[in-house]
Amino acid sequence: MRINGSEANRVAKKRKPNQKMQEWIDARKRHHLSHVQVQMARELGMNPMKLGKLDNHEQEPWKMTLREYIEHVYMKRFGKPSPDDVMSIEERLRLAQEKKEARRASRRQLSIEAP
């Protein structure tokens, strides 16, 4: 079975949810961001792989640091300094995993009771 070019690209670009979260964890470490700033960037729809372009490497004195820029744009868009409830990426992954396990358990229970 042969996959044509467009299908191959679609399959190659598809990522697992944990991989997306891992990109945010790596970006947090690479750019020295706090959990709050990562959550703000995610809510703003920023791409973790492109944060380096926005980061000031102290060669441009007029440019804000990445941390300040995220906070500035978040304030401008949402009108508040930070999200109401802050959750780390790891905590978010743990809760998603627990929810998934609970869903699986309830499905198993339904399948056992059904016949």
C-alpha positions as CSV (number, residue, x, y, z in Angstrom):
1,M,0.0,0.0,0.0
2,R,1.4,3.3,-1.1
3,I,0.6,6.7,0.5
4,N,0.6,9.7,-1.7
5,G,2.5,12.9,-0.8
6,S,-0.4,14.8,0.9
7,E,-1.4,11.9,3.0
8,A,2.2,11.3,4.0
9,N,2.6,14.9,5.1
10,R,-0.6,14.7,7.2
11,V,0.5,11.5,8.9
12,A,4.0,12.9,9.6
13,K,2.7,16.2,11.0
14,K,0.3,14.6,13.4
15,R,1.6,14.7,16.9
16,K,0.7,13.0,20.1
17,P,-0.7,15.2,22.9
18,N,2.2,14.4,25.1
19,Q,4.6,15.5,22.4
20,K,2.9,18.9,22.2
21,M,3.2,19.3,25.9
22,Q,6.8,18.2,25.8
23,E,7.5,21.0,23.4
24,W,6.1,23.5,25.9
25,I,8.2,21.9,28.7
26,D,11.3,22.2,26.6
27,A,10.4,25.8,25.7
28,R,9.9,26.6,29.4
29,K,13.3,25.4,30.2
30,R,15.0,26.8,27.2
31,H,13.6,30.4,27.7
32,H,13.5,30.3,31.5
33,L,9.7,30.9,31.6
34,S,7.5,30.4,34.7
35,H,4.4,28.2,34.7
36,V,2.2,31.3,34.5
37,Q,4.1,32.6,31.5
38,V,3.8,29.3,29.7
39,Q,0.1,29.2,30.4
40,M,-0.3,32.8,29.1
41,A,1.6,31.9,25.9
42,R,-0.6,28.8,25.3
43,E,-3.8,30.8,25.8
44,L,-2.4,33.4,23.4
45,G,-1.9,30.6,20.8
46,M,1.9,31.0,20.6
47,N,4.0,28.3,19.0
48,P,6.6,26.9,21.5
49,M,9.0,26.2,18.6
50,K,9.0,29.8,17.5
51,L,9.5,31.5,20.9
52,G,13.2,31.9,20.1
53,K,12.4,34.4,17.4
54,L,10.5,36.6,19.9
55,D,13.2,36.3,22.6
56,N,15.6,39.2,23.0
57,H,19.2,38.0,22.9
58,E,20.4,41.3,24.5
59,Q,21.5,42.5,21.0
60,E,18.5,44.7,20.5
61,P,18.2,47.1,23.5
62,W,14.8,48.4,22.3
63,K,13.2,44.9,22.4
64,M,11.3,43.5,25.4
65,T,12.4,40.2,26.9
66,L,10.2,37.2,26.0
67,R,8.7,37.1,29.5
68,E,7.8,40.8,29.5
69,Y,6.4,40.4,25.9
70,I,4.1,37.5,26.8
71,E,2.8,39.4,29.9
72,H,2.3,42.6,27.8
73,V,0.4,40.8,25.1
74,Y,-1.7,38.8,27.6
75,M,-2.7,42.0,29.4
76,K,-3.5,43.7,26.1
77,R,-5.7,40.9,24.9
78,F,-7.4,39.7,28.1
79,G,-7.3,42.8,30.2
80,K,-5.9,41.0,33.3
81,P,-2.3,40.5,34.4
82,S,-2.4,36.7,34.7
83,P,-4.8,33.7,34.3
84,D,-7.2,33.0,37.1
85,D,-6.1,29.5,37.8
86,V,-2.6,28.6,37.0
87,M,-1.6,25.0,36.3
88,S,1.8,23.6,35.3
89,I,2.1,21.5,32.2
90,E,3.0,18.4,34.2
91,E,-0.1,18.9,36.4
92,R,-2.3,19.4,33.3
93,L,-0.9,16.1,31.8
94,R,-1.5,14.3,35.1
95,L,-5.1,15.4,35.2
96,A,-5.7,14.5,31.6
97,Q,-4.3,11.0,32.2
98,E,-6.5,10.5,35.3
99,K,-9.5,11.6,33.3
100,K,-8.6,9.2,30.5
101,E,-8.2,6.3,33.0
102,A,-11.6,7.2,34.6
103,R,-13.3,7.2,31.2
104,R,-11.7,3.8,30.4
105,A,-12.8,2.3,33.7
106,S,-16.4,3.5,33.2
107,R,-16.5,2.1,29.7
108,R,-15.2,-1.2,31.0
109,Q,-17.9,-1.2,33.7
110,L,-20.6,-0.4,31.1
111,S,-19.3,-3.2,28.8
112,I,-19.4,-5.7,31.6
113,E,-22.9,-4.7,32.7
114,A,-24.3,-4.6,29.1
115,P,-24.4,-8.3,28.1
